[in-house]
Amino acid sequence: MSFTNIDLVKKHIREHEQGSVKKENVACRLIGEVNFQLPHVMLQTGSDKVKAKEQNTPQQEAISFASSDTMSLLHPDIIPDTVVVASDSSLGKIFAENEDYSMDYENGEITRIIGGSISAASSVVVWYFHFRIYVKDTDYRIDYTKGLIKRISSGAIEDGQWVLVDYTAEFSTLNDDVIENAIKEANDQLVQYIDTIYANSTEPSLANAETYLAVSILCNIKAMEVMAQITGVSTSAQVHSVSLAWAKMSGVYSDQAYELLKDFRKNPGGLCSPHAVRSTK
């Protein structure tokens, strides 16, 4: 009898970003055509966006809300906290974000907030900086499986330039079959440890303990997966730290599990081993 289930284990996986995770603005310095190791492996194909700020002066645009309360700027991928919106080019009145207008930075859209200081159908002037987006296989190459990125010398990324990378990391081995097998293995460990009188118990602590053991097993799988991906490819300390983080998390969950199980463990029975006693005479 299992004390936990796939849904409980998945809950812990999601809480600790062990299923998939979207990362934004990971800073990378691309030197020559040398691979840079990202903090994750097993990236989702096509989820990457490589960008950089290249403007020295802000983009300026005059827009009107006459046709809609939401207007598109000339450029998407606006850099957060660089937007200024004013009533005119002389900055006669400066409007406040989230009070007078809201921004969709990724899509480059500005929305007039009804009830704010920007009147319906009025015009405003907007200043902003936007990212330059680089093109895969023209400006850079990326290995999704190994989490490696490098510049292409003929592309637009300068040698030694810092760029920011967005991507989604997928931990594809953690599907339902793998989780179910981890639960079975955790159940075997738990049954071997606890007294048989608790075999059909509904104690919440047993369910939690088995959940923690299953998550510990899955963390070990991830630690080994990361190491397998980089063997013979990179000795980056950053990559090894990713594997070590998974291993440490496995240990934390295992310790928590056995802390919960200590009140349910088997009585070893039998006589205690004799101890030598020092004479006081």
FENQUIGI-V643528 format. One record per backbone hydrogen bond with DSSP energy under -1.0 kcal/mol. CO is the residue of the C=O (numbers start at 1). NH is the residue of the N-H. If there is no record, write none. Layout:
co:CO nh:NH
co:CO nh:NH
This chain:
co:5 nh:9
co:6 nh:10
co:7 nh:11
co:8 nh:12
co:9 nh:13
co:10 nh:14
co:11 nh:15
co:12 nh:16
co:13 nh:18
co:14 nh:17
co:19 nh:171
co:21 nh:169
co:23 nh:167
co:26 nh:165
co:28 nh:163
co:30 nh:160
co:31 nh:34
co:36 nh:149
co:42 nh:170
co:44 nh:47
co:49 nh:166
co:50 nh:134
co:51 nh:164
co:52 nh:132
co:59 nh:128
co:61 nh:126
co:63 nh:124
co:69 nh:112
co:71 nh:110
co:77 nh:131
co:79 nh:82
co:84 nh:127
co:85 nh:95
co:86 nh:125
co:88 nh:91
co:93 nh:87
co:96 nh:99
co:96 nh:100
co:96 nh:101
co:100 nh:113
co:101 nh:98
co:102 nh:111
co:104 nh:108
co:104 nh:109
co:105 nh:78
co:106 nh:77
co:108 nh:73
co:109 nh:104
co:110 nh:71
co:111 nh:102
co:113 nh:116
co:119 nh:122
co:122 nh:65
co:124 nh:63
co:125 nh:86
co:126 nh:61
co:127 nh:84
co:128 nh:59
co:129 nh:79
co:132 nh:52
co:135 nh:138
co:135 nh:139
co:135 nh:140
co:139 nh:152
co:140 nh:137
co:141 nh:150
co:143 nh:147
co:143 nh:148
co:144 nh:43
co:145 nh:42
co:147 nh:38
co:148 nh:143
co:149 nh:36
co:150 nh:141
co:152 nh:155
co:158 nh:161
co:161 nh:30
co:163 nh:28
co:164 nh:51
co:165 nh:26
co:166 nh:49
co:167 nh:23
co:168 nh:44
co:169 nh:21
co:171 nh:174
co:173 nh:175
co:175 nh:179
co:176 nh:180
co:177 nh:181
co:178 nh:182
co:179 nh:183
co:180 nh:184
co:181 nh:185
co:182 nh:186
co:183 nh:187
co:184 nh:188
co:185 nh:189
co:186 nh:190
co:187 nh:191
co:188 nh:192
co:190 nh:194
co:193 nh:266
co:195 nh:198
co:196 nh:199
co:198 nh:201
co:203 nh:207
co:204 nh:208
co:205 nh:209
co:206 nh:210
co:207 nh:211
co:208 nh:212
co:209 nh:213
co:210 nh:214
co:211 nh:215
co:212 nh:216
co:213 nh:217
co:214 nh:218
co:215 nh:219
co:216 nh:220
co:217 nh:221
co:218 nh:222
co:219 nh:223
co:220 nh:224
co:221 nh:225
co:222 nh:226
co:223 nh:227
co:224 nh:228
co:225 nh:229
co:226 nh:230
co:227 nh:231
co:230 nh:233
co:230 nh:234
co:236 nh:240
co:237 nh:241
co:238 nh:242
co:239 nh:243
co:240 nh:244
co:241 nh:245
co:242 nh:246
co:243 nh:247
co:244 nh:248
co:245 nh:249
co:246 nh:250
co:247 nh:251
co:248 nh:252
co:249 nh:253
co:250 nh:254
co:251 nh:255
co:252 nh:256
co:253 nh:257
co:254 nh:258
co:255 nh:259
co:256 nh:260
co:257 nh:261
co:261 nh:264
co:264 nh:195
